């Protein structure tokens, strides 16, 4: 290894040079620049003849530079990371030092004791010193970038030329550990195409993009946070990239970028099929929600589930006075406890293992904490499981909801928010019917209170939405396991479609609808475009890069239908405070009658056979028509 290479390796293996070494380099540049400026006028021989006198003079005058080095901390930066800010500091240092030298000469007549320097020499001295210090920093930075480039091995384009793309590009170029080499940008607009940005070309997003990437040996495209929505709605671009074997990297969609903070390449991950589902970003006024929840005691049932746990994450930052987290699943609830201790140690959180159908236990919790807001997310939700266990569906979903709702009234909760499902609309299965019964109960109870027939102040709000991405019951984790195992990927029917929404998005809508609702409403969420499950499976196989993965159609499961509805045929919707939230106008029920019927259903369910239980459910909810189920015979009676 030659000496120069040794020095380069030593320097770039260190975090930075010590302050004093940078100070000495700059000081030497100042002294040399002063000597050169004098020699340019009086010649080298004359300069050498008074070398020691001139050196003394320069040392005296350079004290002004030293003072400015200290004021502006020009030596505290890392040369290899020099930026415009650092260059500007050097410029100010030189300007102020030059002014101070000229002023001292004029006021103190220092030329009597020191080698005389004309004002033009002082100005030239400053200019040479500035150029010298700038040059050293640019040279070190360039050398560093060359050294880094040799360590990187992934050529990338960045899709997006606004703040998000620029922030990513800066981070990639400046971070030593980044494996990426920036080769170009991709833009949808024509105004900047073929221009150069940060030293690389801006390419158009057209049919030639993949060919251009192959030409430059680009294997990865990084998507700016501001272009994720555009990518979702551009099937042609996505398909061409996937077919060409080009990796698509994004910032996780659950992570929101504020448009200002720095984006790190370490946040990037490979795109997943669910990231590409067509949906629009949902904007929620979380500040208004936070004002309503701040300082309140809040109870969340099903706190360890997919929806409940995300609600915990979103509510905890609002600084509630107390957060009561109830679930009967011990292990996931313990995970929630650990999360609260780590992420929000100052939050007064209580994790309680309890069954919502245990009225005595639930009353103890309400009596002790007296929650002001109740978010009821606890429910059995798997359609095939509840089809086989209708009793559990009645006890947990129906009885549990009635208990929590009644206690909310008894202990003067301000708001009760129930998380329902699109499967409650024209239900074809036991689970959907049980949730519809819950809707009927809380809606009729709210009406009963408003009519003054029952003492209470609790407002009851219901929220309906479809499948959420990443939930425990989602098909996506199942497909991922099947692909990893080499297939086949099982889809129930080639035409089955579902609505999808991100868990954080769904929970934000629940929070806004729940806090802003007046009581008695059934809020319906706009889930966007439905997704064909078979298409989702194909896309996941493509993205995985796996070959010869078969899609196998297994037939609809018990109680499953090809598509989910959000509204009953006889229902209409009304607009609300948010474009993604509508109010469903549904049939109203008499509370006393409904309560009696539900209590009768609960009583009958104990010890009754499945057919008897479901028959009474159908009597309570006439629109419940079973599909692909053993209970279809009841609809023919």
MOJO-V696797 format. One line per field, one symbol per residue. ss: DSSP state (h for helix, s for strand, l for the rest). psi: psi as a letter, one per 40 degrees, with the letter a starting at -180 (. if undefined). burial: I if it has 24 or more other ideal C-beta (glycine too) atoms within 12 Angstrom, else O. A space follows every 10 residues. Layout:
BEGIN
ss = ???
psi = ???
burial = ???
END
This chain:
BEGIN
ss = llhhhhhhhh hhhlllllhh hhhhhhhhhh hhhhhhhhhh hhlhhhhhhl hhhhhhhhhh hhhhhhhhhh hhllllllhh hllhhhhhhh hhhhhhhhhh hhhhhhhhlh hhllllllhh hhhhhhhhhh hhhhhhhhhh hhhhhhhhhh hllssssssl llhhhhhhhh hhhhllllls ssssssslll lllllsslls ssssllllhh hhhhhlllls ssslhhhhhh hhllhhhhhh hhhlllssss slllllllll llllhhhsss llhhhhllll lllllhhhhh hhhlllssss sllllhhhhh hhhhhhllll lssssssllh hhhhhhhhhh hhhlllllss ssslllllhh hhhhhhhhhl llssssllll llhhhhhhlh hhhhhhhhhh hhhhhhhhhh llllsssssl lhhhlllllh hhhhhhhhhh hhhhhhhhhh llllllllss ssssllsssl llllhhhhhh hhhhllllss slllllssls sshhhhhhhh hhhhhhllll lsssslllll sshhhhhhhh hhhhllllll ssslllllll llllllllll lsssslllll ssssslllll hhhhhhhhhh hhhhhllllh hhhhhhhhhh llllllllll lhhhhll
psi = hidddddddd deeidiiidd dddddddddd dddddddddd deiddddddf dddddddddd dedddddddd defeeeihde ehaddddddd dddddddddd dddddddefe eddihhhidd dddddddddd dddddddddd dddddddddd eiehhiihhh eadddddddd dddehdehei hheiihidie deheihhfei ihiigaeedd dddddefhei hhhideeddd ddegdddddd dddefhhhhi hhdehhheed iihideeiii iidddehhii hhhigddddd ddeheihhhh ifeeaddddd ddddddeefi dhhhhhiehd dddddddddd dddgdehgih hhhiheegdd dddddddddg idhhhgehih ehdddddegd dddddddddd dddddddddd ffidhhhhha ieeehfieid dddddddddd dddddddddd eeehhiehhh hhhhiaihhe ideidddddd ddddeeaihh hdidehiiii iidddddddd dddddeiehe ihhhhheahi hhdddddddd ddddeiifhi hhheiiihei idiiidiide iiiiiaehde hihhhihiih dddddddddd dddddheiid dddddddddd gdehhihfie edddee.
burial = OOOOOOOOOO OIOOOOIOOO OIIOIIIOII IIIIIIIIIO OOOOOOIOOO OOOIOOIIOI IIOIIIOIIO OIOIIOIIII IIOOOIIOII IOIIIIIIOI IIOIIOOOOI OOOIIOIOOO IIOIIIIIII IIIIOIIOOI IOIIIOOIOO OIOIIIIIII IIOIIIIIII IIIIIIOIOI IIIIIIIIOO OOOOOOIIOI IIIIIOOOII OIIOOOOIII IIIIIIIIII IIOIOOIIOI IIOOOIIIII IIIIOIIOOO OOIOIOIIOO IIIIIIIIIO IIOIOIOOII OIIOOIIIII IIIIIIIIII IIIIIIOIOI OIIIIIIIIO OIIOOIIOII OOOIOOIOII IIOIIIIOOO OIOOIIOOII IIIIIIIIII IIIIIIIIII IIIIIIIIII IIIIIIIIII IOIIIIIIII IIIIIIIIII IIIIIIIIII IIIIIIIIIO OOOOOIOIII IIIIIIIIII IIIIIIOIII OIIOOOOOII IIIOOIIIII IIIIIIIIII IIIIIIIOII IIIIIIIIOI IIIIIIIIII IIIIOOOOIO IOOOOIIIII IOIIIIIIOO OOIOOIOIOI IIIIOIOOIO IOOIIOIIIO IIOIIOOOOI OOIIIIIIOI IOIIIIIIIO IOOIOOO
END
